[in-house]
Amino acid sequence: MAMTELSRLQLDREALRRAVEMMRAEGGANRLQIEQKLRDEPWQQAAAFAAYHCQRQTLNLKPWEDTPSHIDQDSREPGARLLRRMLKAGVSRYEPDPLAALAEARRSPPEPTAEASRTAAKAEPGAPA
């Protein structure tokens, strides 16, 4: 299913919001760090930092491994394969817990697009055109 640019931006913004909330929920120094970044930096930049932080933790990455939020999907790095899976499943590159989001995406069928709904309605006998 092709995702529109607007829906991708909305998906990314929601994932970034969850990453900020996850980092705040950690408490202590991590909470203080994200609060400071939110005061001193543009929201998008602070939230991207939170996504990076959360992904490093949830994926248990080695210091030299990139997070999906910071890697090019065409890269040959191992993280790019995960990023391509995420994007194909409709999961944001900024998702704070990518593996949990992929598992959820497998359990939940994707929402039909407006175009798919119109096409299905036209195919049904007696459906309004």
Contacts in CASP RR format, 6 or more apart in sequence:
PFRMAT RR
TARGET T0000
AUTHOR 0000-0000-0000
METHOD contacts of the structure
MODEL  1
MAMTELSRLQLDREALRRAVEMMRAEGGANRLQIEQKLRDEPWQQAAAFA
AYHCQRQTLNLKPWEDTPSHIDQDSREPGARLLRRMLKAGVSRYEPDPLA
ALAEARRSPPEPTAEASRTAAKAEPGAPA
1 90 0 8 1.000
1 110 0 8 1.000
1 113 0 8 1.000
1 116 0 8 1.000
2 113 0 8 1.000
3 11 0 8 1.000
3 90 0 8 1.000
8 92 0 8 1.000
11 90 0 8 1.000
11 91 0 8 1.000
11 92 0 8 1.000
12 92 0 8 1.000
12 93 0 8 1.000
12 94 0 8 1.000
14 92 0 8 1.000
15 51 0 8 1.000
15 91 0 8 1.000
15 92 0 8 1.000
15 93 0 8 1.000
15 94 0 8 1.000
15 95 0 8 1.000
15 96 0 8 1.000
16 44 0 8 1.000
16 47 0 8 1.000
16 48 0 8 1.000
16 50 0 8 1.000
16 51 0 8 1.000
16 92 0 8 1.000
16 94 0 8 1.000
17 47 0 8 1.000
18 95 0 8 1.000
18 96 0 8 1.000
19 47 0 8 1.000
19 50 0 8 1.000
19 51 0 8 1.000
19 53 0 8 1.000
19 54 0 8 1.000
19 94 0 8 1.000
19 95 0 8 1.000
19 96 0 8 1.000
20 34 0 8 1.000
20 38 0 8 1.000
20 46 0 8 1.000
20 47 0 8 1.000
20 50 0 8 1.000
22 50 0 8 1.000
22 54 0 8 1.000
22 96 0 8 1.000
22 97 0 8 1.000
23 30 0 8 1.000
23 31 0 8 1.000
23 33 0 8 1.000
23 34 0 8 1.000
23 50 0 8 1.000
23 53 0 8 1.000
23 54 0 8 1.000
24 31 0 8 1.000
24 34 0 8 1.000
24 35 0 8 1.000
25 31 0 8 1.000
30 53 0 8 1.000
34 46 0 8 1.000
34 49 0 8 1.000
34 50 0 8 1.000
34 53 0 8 1.000
37 45 0 8 1.000
37 46 0 8 1.000
37 49 0 8 1.000
37 50 0 8 1.000
38 46 0 8 1.000
40 46 0 8 1.000
41 49 0 8 1.000
47 94 0 8 1.000
48 69 0 8 1.000
48 94 0 8 1.000
50 96 0 8 1.000
51 67 0 8 1.000
51 69 0 8 1.000
51 94 0 8 1.000
51 95 0 8 1.000
51 96 0 8 1.000
52 67 0 8 1.000
52 69 0 8 1.000
52 70 0 8 1.000
54 96 0 8 1.000
54 97 0 8 1.000
55 61 0 8 1.000
55 67 0 8 1.000
55 68 0 8 1.000
55 69 0 8 1.000
55 95 0 8 1.000
55 96 0 8 1.000
55 97 0 8 1.000
55 98 0 8 1.000
56 67 0 8 1.000
58 96 0 8 1.000
58 97 0 8 1.000
58 98 0 8 1.000
58 99 0 8 1.000
58 100 0 8 1.000
59 65 0 8 1.000
59 67 0 8 1.000
59 82 0 8 1.000
59 98 0 8 1.000
59 99 0 8 1.000
61 67 0 8 1.000
65 77 0 8 1.000
65 78 0 8 1.000
65 79 0 8 1.000
66 75 0 8 1.000
66 77 0 8 1.000
66 79 0 8 1.000
67 79 0 8 1.000
68 79 0 8 1.000
68 82 0 8 1.000
68 83 0 8 1.000
68 86 0 8 1.000
68 93 0 8 1.000
68 95 0 8 1.000
68 98 0 8 1.000
69 93 0 8 1.000
69 94 0 8 1.000
71 77 0 8 1.000
71 79 0 8 1.000
71 80 0 8 1.000
71 83 0 8 1.000
72 80 0 8 1.000
73 80 0 8 1.000
73 83 0 8 1.000
73 84 0 8 1.000
73 87 0 8 1.000
74 80 0 8 1.000
82 98 0 8 1.000
83 93 0 8 1.000
85 102 0 8 1.000
86 92 0 8 1.000
86 93 0 8 1.000
86 95 0 8 1.000
86 98 0 8 1.000
86 101 0 8 1.000
86 102 0 8 1.000
87 93 0 8 1.000
89 101 0 8 1.000
89 102 0 8 1.000
89 105 0 8 1.000
89 106 0 8 1.000
90 105 0 8 1.000
90 110 0 8 1.000
91 98 0 8 1.000
91 101 0 8 1.000
91 102 0 8 1.000
91 105 0 8 1.000
92 101 0 8 1.000
95 101 0 8 1.000
112 120 0 8 1.000
121 127 0 8 1.000
121 128 0 8 1.000
122 129 0 8 1.000
END
